Amino acid sequence: MSLRDPGRTCLVTGASRGLGLELVRQYVADGWVVHACARDPASGALGEAIAASNGNIVPHVLDMMDPEAPARLAHDLRGMSLDLLINNAGVYGPPVQDLSGVDQQAWLDAFTVNSIAPVRLTLAFLPYLAKVKGKVVTITSRMGSIGDMMAGGYYAYRATKAAVNASLRAISIDVAAQNVTSVVMHPGWVRTDMGGKEAPLSPKESVTAMRKVISGVTLSDTGKFFNYDGEILPW
Ligand SMILES: NC(=O)c1ccc[n+]([C@@H]2O[C@H](COP(=O)([O-])OP(=O)(O)OC[C@H]3O[C@@H](n4cnc5c(N)ncnc54)[C@H](OP(=O)(O)O)[C@@H]3O)[C@@H](O)[C@H]2O)c1
């Protein structure tokens, strides 16, 4: 299936760098209007991309730690139709997450960003997605899979991703009647600030592969946990 889908509208969180910035770049290059959400969208590489986009990248300030921010953004964008919502923003969480301990407040903050905010954003934008049989893609991690867990450690990060998986799976059941498709997706191990320099995939490779999967996903796939290459992952 062609990736070209002109005239479509998507919203991406965590657009300032890493996978989010690459998602913005690829969708806008493909003719989409991209609502790029970041804590400081005017700065850095995202600011430059916005300036060069002829208005096709629309910046929004969005802090995933702010519980009112999703509803406020949805109110600002009232009347819109949304083909694709990508919950991408995420944090690793506490610097230490092993047998020596885990910082409680850092874990709770990671839970807010990784687990609660994507749910609140999805609910806020549901009416706009339902208008056009839209899709919600939540960037999770294979590290949140309990069925696939072969190594220890990373207690907080794993838990925040397992939690968002559970919530979005439940939402996928609730929104199917509105013809909204919701899937969660592991982007692979990617060379970003979070993934580090040793990761095998570039953001371009990961996002190109994920866009192919996203483009092919239909309502019959709702509630699935995808790898970036289309493989189905265990919960
Ligand atoms: N890279 C990997 O190997 C890998 C593997 C599995 C899953 N993932 C997932 O993929 C997603 C993207 O990760 P990445 O690798 O691109 O990481 P990254 O380079 O560290 O980027 C994280 C993004 O999330 C944003 N963010 C963090 N806290 C935020 C907040 N409170 N409000 C708004 N935005 C916030 C950051 O914005 P600021 O610039 O403002 O901090 C940044 O845009 C995450 O959900 C991550 O868990 C990544």
The ligand as an SDF file (V2000), in Angstrom:
LIG
                    3D

 48 52  0  0  0  0  0  0  0  0999 V2000
   14.2140    4.7360   21.2630 N   0  0  0  0  0  0  0  0  0  0  0  0
   13.8790    3.4860   21.5440 C   0  0  0  0  0  0  0  0  0  0  0  0
   14.6760    2.5470   21.3620 O   0  0  0  0  0  0  0  0  0  0  0  0
   12.4940    3.1720   22.0440 C   0  0  0  0  0  0  0  0  0  0  0  0
   12.1700    1.8240   22.2490 C   0  0  0  0  0  0  0  0  0  0  0  0
   10.8860    1.5010   22.6890 C   0  0  0  0  0  0  0  0  0  0  0  0
    9.9620    2.5050   22.8910 C   0  0  0  0  0  0  0  0  0  0  0  0
   10.2990    3.8140   22.7010 N   0  0  0  0  0  0  0  0  0  0  0  0
    9.2520    4.8160   22.9230 C   0  0  0  0  0  0  0  0  0  0  0  0
    9.1820    5.6670   21.8130 O   0  0  0  0  0  0  0  0  0  0  0  0
    8.6940    6.9550   22.2170 C   0  0  0  0  0  0  0  0  0  0  0  0
    9.6240    8.0350   21.6930 C   0  0  0  0  0  0  0  0  0  0  0  0
   10.8980    7.8240   22.2960 O   0  0  0  0  0  0  0  0  0  0  0  0
   12.2650    8.4040   21.6980 P   0  0  0  0  0  0  0  0  0  0  0  0
   13.1820    7.2660   21.5820 O   0  0  0  0  0  0  0  0  0  0  0  0
   12.0060    9.2970   20.5290 O   0  0  0  0  0  0  0  0  0  0  0  0
   12.7430    9.2570   22.9740 O   0  0  0  0  0  0  0  0  0  0  0  0
   13.4140   10.6890   23.1100 P   0  0  0  0  0  0  0  0  0  0  0  0
   14.3300   10.9650   21.9970 O   0  0  0  0  0  0  0  0  0  0  0  0
   13.9160   10.7230   24.5160 O   0  0  0  0  0  0  0  0  0  0  0  0
   12.1670   11.6980   22.9670 O   0  0  0  0  0  0  0  0  0  0  0  0
   11.1510   11.7220   23.9330 C   0  0  0  0  0  0  0  0  0  0  0  0
   10.1080   12.7250   23.5240 C   0  0  0  0  0  0  0  0  0  0  0  0
    9.0720   12.7510   24.5310 O   0  0  0  0  0  0  0  0  0  0  0  0
    8.8880   14.1080   24.9200 C   0  0  0  0  0  0  0  0  0  0  0  0
    8.4510   14.2680   26.3000 N   0  0  0  0  0  0  0  0  0  0  0  0
    9.0120   13.7660   27.4190 C   0  0  0  0  0  0  0  0  0  0  0  0
    8.3490   14.2190   28.5040 N   0  0  0  0  0  0  0  0  0  0  0  0
    7.3480   15.0410   28.0480 C   0  0  0  0  0  0  0  0  0  0  0  0
    6.3380   15.8160   28.6640 C   0  0  0  0  0  0  0  0  0  0  0  0
    6.2100   15.8950   29.9940 N   0  0  0  0  0  0  0  0  0  0  0  0
    5.5020   16.5170   27.8660 N   0  0  0  0  0  0  0  0  0  0  0  0
    5.6220   16.4920   26.5410 C   0  0  0  0  0  0  0  0  0  0  0  0
    6.5710   15.7910   25.8840 N   0  0  0  0  0  0  0  0  0  0  0  0
    7.4260   15.0720   26.6420 C   0  0  0  0  0  0  0  0  0  0  0  0
   10.2500   14.7600   24.7340 C   0  0  0  0  0  0  0  0  0  0  0  0
   10.0830   16.1610   24.7130 O   0  0  0  0  0  0  0  0  0  0  0  0
   11.2160   17.1900   25.3070 P   0  0  0  0  0  0  0  0  0  0  0  0
   12.1740   17.4190   24.1640 O   0  0  0  0  0  0  0  0  0  0  0  0
   10.4360   18.3940   25.6790 O   0  0  0  0  0  0  0  0  0  0  0  0
   11.8590   16.5250   26.4760 O   0  0  0  0  0  0  0  0  0  0  0  0
   10.6680   14.1410   23.4130 C   0  0  0  0  0  0  0  0  0  0  0  0
   10.0410   14.7960   22.3400 O   0  0  0  0  0  0  0  0  0  0  0  0
    8.5960    6.8950   23.7440 C   0  0  0  0  0  0  0  0  0  0  0  0
    7.2580    6.6510   24.1260 O   0  0  0  0  0  0  0  0  0  0  0  0
    9.4880    5.7350   24.1100 C   0  0  0  0  0  0  0  0  0  0  0  0
    9.1090    5.1380   25.3420 O   0  0  0  0  0  0  0  0  0  0  0  0
   11.5360    4.1650   22.2850 C   0  0  0  0  0  0  0  0  0  0  0  0
  1  2  1  0
  2  3  2  0
  2  4  1  0
  4  5  1  0
  4 48  2  0
  5  6  2  0
  6  7  1  0
  7  8  2  0
  8  9  1  0
  8 48  1  0
  9 10  1  0
  9 46  1  0
 10 11  1  0
 11 12  1  0
 11 44  1  0
 12 13  1  0
 13 14  1  0
 14 15  2  0
 14 16  1  0
 14 17  1  0
 17 18  1  0
 18 19  2  0
 18 20  1  0
 18 21  1  0
 21 22  1  0
 22 23  1  0
 23 24  1  0
 23 42  1  0
 24 25  1  0
 25 26  1  0
 25 36  1  0
 26 27  1  0
 26 35  1  0
 27 28  2  0
 28 29  1  0
 29 30  1  0
 29 35  2  0
 30 31  1  0
 30 32  2  0
 32 33  1  0
 33 34  2  0
 34 35  1  0
 36 37  1  0
 36 42  1  0
 37 38  1  0
 38 39  2  0
 38 40  1  0
 38 41  1  0
 42 43  1  0
 44 45  1  0
 44 46  1  0
 46 47  1  0
M  CHG  2   8   1  16  -1
M  END
$$$$
